[in-house]
C-alpha cells in the first residue's frame, strides 16, 4: 500500500527515528564519497507552484545520489497552469513516475493530488504544513542535543506552516514546545483544535517572545511574510511593528540557555525576523540545517519509494 507524507502526523515516532537514523548513515557515507543507489530506476516527478531553491536542489540531488532521476514541472510549463485538476495530474503522473513531490499553496491541492495518485506523494511545502522541513529541523536538533524528548524548543514569529508543523511534530514526539506569536497571527485553528483534543500539556502558546524563549535549548524563527501572502504597504508596516518584539536578536537570545542553538528554515529576511549578528553568530546552525534537508529527504524518499 502506498504511503504519502502530507503533514508531520503522517509519520509515527518510530518512523521518525528510522528516518533520522538512516539520514545520519547517508550523511556519513556521502562525506566518505560513498553513495547508495537504492532508488536506481526510480523517477520523482516534482511540481513547483511556488518558487524554490533548497527544495528543488535538495530533491534533485537526493534522487541523483540515490541512483534515480527527477523531472520538474511548474505552473507555466504544465497543464495545471491551464486548469487541469490536481486529481487528473496525479492520475497521469502516476503512470510515468514512482513518486511525486509538490510545492504549492493550499493543503487541499496536495491532498487532492495524493488521493488520486497511485504513487507516494510528498508535501514539499504548502501554506499549512512543511513536513520535510520539520523532520530536517528535528534531525538537526538531535545531532546537536541528542535527546529530542528532553529539549525545550521555542518558535517565535508568524503562526505559519512552520508553526503548524512544529505543533504537529510535538504531538507525535511529546517534546516541550513554546510558540510565541503576536496577537492575530496565531497558528492554524485546525491544529490548535488538535492540541486541545489531545490535551497536549507540553505545547504552550504565548504572545510574549521572552516567555517563549526563556530557558530554551533551541530558538527557531521564519520569515514574517510568507510566499504568496503579500500585503498592502500600509498593512506591511503595521505587521512589521507587531512583529518587532519577536525578532531573534542578541537581546532576545540572552533569555535562552547559554548553549541554545538558533535555527531558521530559510530564506531569511535579514534585519526583519533575524539579525546578521545572530544568523552569522556562533549559536547559529542555520546552514547545517539547510544541508540536512538533503540527507533527511533521501531517507524519506527511500522509505516511500524503495
Secondary structure by P-SEA (a helix, b strand, c coil): ccccccccccccaaaaaaaaaaaaaaaaaaaacccccccccbbbbbbbccccaaaaaaaaaaaaaacbbbbbbccccccccccccaaaaaaaaaacccbbbbbcccaaaaaaaaaacccbbbccccccccaaaaaaaaaaaaaacccccccbbbbbccccaaaaaaaaaaaacccbbbbbbcccccccaaaaaaaaaacccccccccccccccccccbbbbcccccccccccaaaaaaaaaaaccccccccccccccccbbbbbccccccccccccccccccccaaaaaaaaaaaaaaaaaaaccc
